[in-house]
């Protein structure tokens, strides 16, 4: 069973990537989020892998971080959500966005993904809300490091149009800021409410609503204060 692959990027498609590992090309299906983190063709990259073995095929699914991999496994336990739909959902919602959507029972956010209608979205919320509250997903990974010889596809494309040197492209790539994830803050707020005597499921729901009300101020103090207000309403 393949659990991880590291090799040279040979080709990146709309929903998959071919990774050359010592001369063997592995076709790996992935979300657009994960694909966007990969370097351009010729760059070195590694992905966490989940292997699905069926009678008529063996498919590899790749993830940039453990959080996305756990969500993929969780989503595919829901009736009507196969691997393709799960990747579509992970393409439009990050692990943290999914956590918020389930906590707030926001089926509209889930319906943004192709293949997910109101019925399936409601089923996802109903079946995964309690399970998601118990997960310890950790922070979302920043984009994979890019070597000087392999800038991201977008930067490479821009380089061709503007005739920049390879050094200039490397400079642009280095200035990209990592993804900021507040999943740990949400989890800490839930734990704080649980320590105050509330059930994990109700604390999870309260923090999800608090995150919506908090706007940009998602500090743990604000989430706890608004969460307590929701629980006492």
N, C-alpha and C positions, 0 to 999 in steps of 0.2 A: 504494500500500500504506500503510495507516494504522499508524503506529508509536507515536503518543501522542495522547491527547485531554485537553483541559482545558475545563471548562464548569460549568454549574449542575446540581446533582443534582435530577432531576425525580421519580424513583421508585426505591426500593430493594426488590427482591424477595428470595426465599430464595437464589437462585443467580445473580442478575443485577442490573444497575443501568441506568437510562436517564439519560444525560448530555445535557443541552441545550447544544449549541454553536451560538451565534448563530441560535437558532430551529430548528435541526435536532436531533432526538432520536436518539441512538445507543444501541442496545441492546448492552450489554457483559456477557458472562458472566464471573464471577469466583468465587474461593474465598470461604468464609465469613470467613477471616482478613482478606482485602482488604476485603470489604464492611463488616466491623466497624470499619475505620479511617476510613470515609467519614463526612462530616458529614451532618446531617439534610437533608431536602428544602429546596431553596433555597440550600444552601451551595455554595461553590466547591471543586472538586476536580480533580485530574489523575491519570491512570493511564497506565502504560506498556501498549502494546497489541501483541498478536500477531494478525495477520489470517489466517484460514483461508478460502481460496477453493475452493469445490467446484462441481460442475455445477449442483446444485440449491439452493445457498445460499452466503452470505458471512457468516461468524461472526467477531465480535470478542471477544477474551479479554483481560481487564484484570488488571494486577498492581500492587501497591503499591510494589514494589521490583524491582531487577534480579535479585536472588537467586531470588525466586519465579518470575520469568519464565524464567530459565535452567533451573530445575528442571522447569517445565512442558514446555519444549522437549525436555529430556532424557527425561522420563518417557514422552512420546508417541512416542518411537522404539522403545519396547518393545512387542512383539507382545501384543495383548490389552489395551493401555492406550490408550484414546482420550482425547479432550479432557475429556469428562465425568468419567471415572475419575481422570484426573490432577488435576482441580480438587477432586474429593472427597478425594483423598489430601492435597493441599495445604491442605484445610480442617481436617484433624485433626492434621497434622504441619507444623511450621514448617520452613523450609529447614535450620536447624541440627539439628532433630530428625531430618530425613531423612538428613542427613549422618551422624549418630550411628548411625541404624538400619542404613544400608548398611555402615558401618565394622564394626559388631558383628554383621552378618548377622542382624539381628533381624527375622525375617519376621512375628512376632506383632504388632509395632508397625505394620507395613504393613497387616496384615489388619484393623486398626481402621477403615479406610476402606471405605465401601459399594462393592461391586463388585470388591473385591480378595480373592481366596481364597488358600489356601496355594500353589497352583501358580503363580499370577500373581506373588505376593510373592516366591517363590523365583526366578522368572525376572527380576524387577526387580533383585534382589540380584546375581544372576549376571551380568547384562548391564551393569549400571551401576556396580558397585563400583569397577572400575578407572577408568572415565570420571569418576566423581564425585571420585576422589582427585586428578585433574588440574585440577578446576575451581577458579577463584579467585572465589568468590561474594561475598566481602565481608560486612559486617555486615547484619543484617536491619534494614530501615527502621523507624523509630518511626512511630506513627500520624500521619496527615496533619494539619497545623496546622488548627485550627478558628477561624473568625472569630467575633467577638462576636455577630454576627447569625445564626450557624449553629452551634449546639451539636450534639453527637452525638445520634442518635435516642434512645438510652437516657436521656440527660440531659433531653431535651425531654419524654419521656414522664413522667419523674419530676417535672418541673416542673409538668405539668398536674395530677398527682395531689396535689401538695403546695401548689399555688398559689404557687410561688416566683416572684420577679421574674426578668426576663431577665438582670439583673446577677448575681443569685445563681447562675443556671445557668452563666454564663460563668466565675464563680469556681470552681465545682466542676470544670468542664472543664479549667481551667488547672492544677488540682492533680494531674491524672492523670500518672503517671510513664511515661516512654517504655519501650518493650520493651527488655529487656537481652538481648543476643545474644553468645554466646561462640564463634561460628563462627570468628572471627579467631584466637582462642586455639588452637582445635583445628588450624587450618591452620598456625599457627606451630610447634606441637609436631610436626606431620608434617614440616615443612621442617627442623626441627632434627635429627630422626632420619635424614632423607635426607642431610643434611650429614655425618652420622656414618658414612655408607656403606651404609645400608639402602635397599632398593628402595622406591619411593613407595607401591606397592600394599601391601607388608607393613607399612610404617610407618603407613599409613592404617588398616589393620586393628588394629594394636597400639594406636594412639591411641584408636580407637573403644572397644576393651575397657577401656582405661585410664579413659576418661570414665565408663564404667559403674561402675568400682570406686572412682573418686574421690568420688562423691557430690556434695556441695555445694562441695568444694574442688577446683575445676577450674582451678587456676593452671597456667601453662605448665610450671613446675618439677615440679609433681606429675604432670602428664600425661607429661612426658618420663621421669621416674623410673619410673612404672608401665609406660609403654610399653616401656622398656628391659627391665624385668622380664619382660614378656610375650614379647619377642623372644628372650630368653635361656632361656626355659622349655623 
